Amino acid sequence: MRQISSAARIVIVAALPLALTACSFITPKAAAPSTTGTPSAAAAPSADPNKGLLTGRQLKAALAPASFFGAGFAADPELTRDTGDTYQLPATTEVPAPDCTKLGATSWTEITGISGVSFAQNAYVNKNSSEEFAQEIDVYRGTTATTVLDALGKISKACPGYTDSDTQAKVTVAEKPLAGVGDGAWSITQTSTAWQGGTTLVAARVGTSVVTVLVSSSTDNGLPGATRLAKQLVASLTGKA
């Protein structure tokens, strides 16, 4: 089965912000500043761009609890992070050639290049089977969450496969829409002849939030568990995001 390497974990912990980020299949452009008005005119106070958006603390409370994962699973403290009660500045980075190996890490949405204003994430690992459930929720201003999900829906076109850094084996990436989950969702399944089982990534939008989960299983390709976890997070955000 697929295991998240400690090297990948170090990258994840160091890369703040860890929020969902998005790729050159998408390149939002910032609006040019207005040059109208007189220099002496007093600037009108701007509206709070984060008004109504969930904070990291609120997102943390929306993550699936330990009881969801069952016996044998424990939270990995290295992969537990959130933005607390403050917001971070959103950013967009052009990614002409996406790094497909990022699909093998828990913060796999960094492959896209768009960061939001708040996030929360954690992961539960079964030390006896190396199975893993990773969950993350990111919040964006305006309609950016839709842009992010659209970008995630194109990942398999840019990354039909990659070489697994742990086993040096070829990984096949298959993607399809996932019906009945949030305001739109995609599943991205990864398999390799060198793995026992497989890994599935699921991304779903709920209003201004994007839910992303990764499930690595030794008994199947991870899709059943990833779908179940994504639905849990969507339910906890419905009416709040």
N, C-alpha and C positions, 0 to 999 in steps of 0.2 A: 504494500500500500504506500501511498504518498506520505512522507513525513516532512514537516516544516523544519528546515535546518536551523541550527543555532545562529549561523551567519545571517540568515534571513531575519531572524528575530532581532538581532542587533541592529540591522538596518531599520526595521520597523520602529524600534524603541527610539532610535536617534532621530528619525525623520519627523520632527514636528513642523507644521501640523501633519497629523496622520489622516486627515479627513479624506474623503473620496476626492480624487483628483482626476482630470480627463484629457484626450489625445488629439492629434492633428487631424483626425477625422472631424474635429470640431475646433474652430478657432474664433471664439467670441471677440469682438472688437469693442474697445472702450469708446464711448461717445466723446466727441471733441468738446472742450469747454466752451461755454457761450461767451461771446465778446460783446453782447448787447448790454445796455445800461450805462449810466454815468459813473465815473470813478468815485465821485463824492457820495454816491447813493449808499446808504447803509445796507449791508448784506442781510437778506432775510434769513432767519434761522432755518436750517435744513431739517427735514423730517428724519426721524431715527430710522435708518435703513434696516435695522434688525428688529424693529417693533413687531411683536407677535411671534418671533421665531424661538423655537425651543433652545434652551441652554444645554451645555454638556451635562450638567447635574440632572436636568429633566430627562435627557436621553439615557443617562445611566440607569435611571429608575425604570425606563421602558425596555431595557435589555432583558432577555429571558433569565429567570433566576436559576440558582444551582439545582433546584429540584427538577427542572426541566430535563436535565442531562442524565439523571439516573446514577446508579451505583457505579463506583470506579472512576468517575470523572471529577477532576479538581481544577479550580481556576489557576491559570498560569499568571503570576503577578507581573511578569515581564511584558505581557500583552494586555494589561489592564490600564487604560488611559481614558481621559476625557478632558474637555475644556472648562469644566467647572461652571461658574456663574458669569464668566466673561465671554466675549466673542473675539474671534480673530479676523483679520482682514482677508477677504476672499482673493484668490489669485488664479490666473490662467497661464499655463506654460505650454508653448508649442512643443509637440512631440512628433517630429517628422517620421521617425522610425521607432515605434514602440518597443520597449524591452519586454518581450513575451515571457521571459523567465519570471517576471513579477507575478504571473498567474500562479506560481508555486508558493506565494507568501500570503499571510493572512490579510495584509493591507493591499490586496491585489488591485484595487481600483486606482492606485497611484499611476497605473499604466496610462490613464487617460489624460491627466494634466490639469484638472480643475479642482481647486480646494474650496471648501465651504467655510461657514462662519462658526460652526460648532460641531462637535462630534463626541461619541462615546464608543468604546470598544472593549471587548475582553475575549478570552478563549478558554475553553475547558478541554483538558487532555486526559485520556485514560492511559496511565503509565504502564498498564499491563498489556495493552493492545496497540498503543501508539495512535489510537483513533483520536480525532480532534474535531471540535465544534468551535468555530470562530465567528463572532458576530460584531457588527459595527453599524452605527447609524450616523449619517452626516446630514447637516442642514445647510440649505443654500438660499440666497436672496432671490426674489422674483421668480422667474420661470427656469432658473438655472438647473434645478433638479431634473426637469424634463430633458434638457440638453445633455446632462450627465448620463441619464438612462439611455438616451438615443446613442450616445457614444459607446456605452457598454454593450449595446446590442450589435455593434460592429466589430467587436474584439476578434471573433473567430475569422473574419475576413483578413484582418491584419496579422493574426496569429493562429494559423491552422495547426501549428505544432511548434514545439521547441525541444531543446535538450535539457533533461533534468540534471541539475548540478550535483545531486547526491549520487545518482546511479549512472550518469552519463548515457542514459537511455532516451530514445525518442518518445515524446509525449504527444498524443493526438488530442486535439481540442475540437469539441463539437458543441454548437450553440443552437438553442431554439427558444421561441417565446414560451412563457409559462403562464397559462391562463388561470384566472381566478385568484390572483395574488396582487393586492394593492391596485394602484392606478396604472399598472403595466409592470411586467417582470420578464427577466431572461434567466435561463439556466445555462451554465457553461460547464460541461463535463470533460474531465481529463482522464485519460487512460494510458497505460503503458504495459507492455509485455513484461517489464521488469518489476511491476508492482503487484502486490496482492490486494485486490479491490481497486478503488479509485477515489478520485476527488471531484466534488461538484461545487461550483460557485453559483450563488443565486443573487441577483440584484433586483430590487423592487422599489418603485416610487410610491410614497404616501404624501400627497401634497407637496410641501417644500422639502421633504426628507427623502433620502435614498437609503434603503436598508441593503446591506451586503452581508452575506454569510458564506463561510467555507466549511465544508464537511468532508473529512477524510475518513474513509471506512475500509475495514479489512474484509467485510462480508458482501459489499455491493459497491456500486460506483459513487455512492454518496448522495445521489439524487433524492431518495426518500427522506433522509434526515435533513438535508438542506431545504427541501420544500416545507417540511414541518416547522423548522426553525424560522424560516422566512415568514410563514403565515402567523406564527406566534408574535413576531415583532410588528408585523403589519397591524394585527389586531390591537396591540398595545398602543399604537400610534394613531389609529383611526379616530378622527374627531379632534385630535390635538395638534397635528402637524399642519 
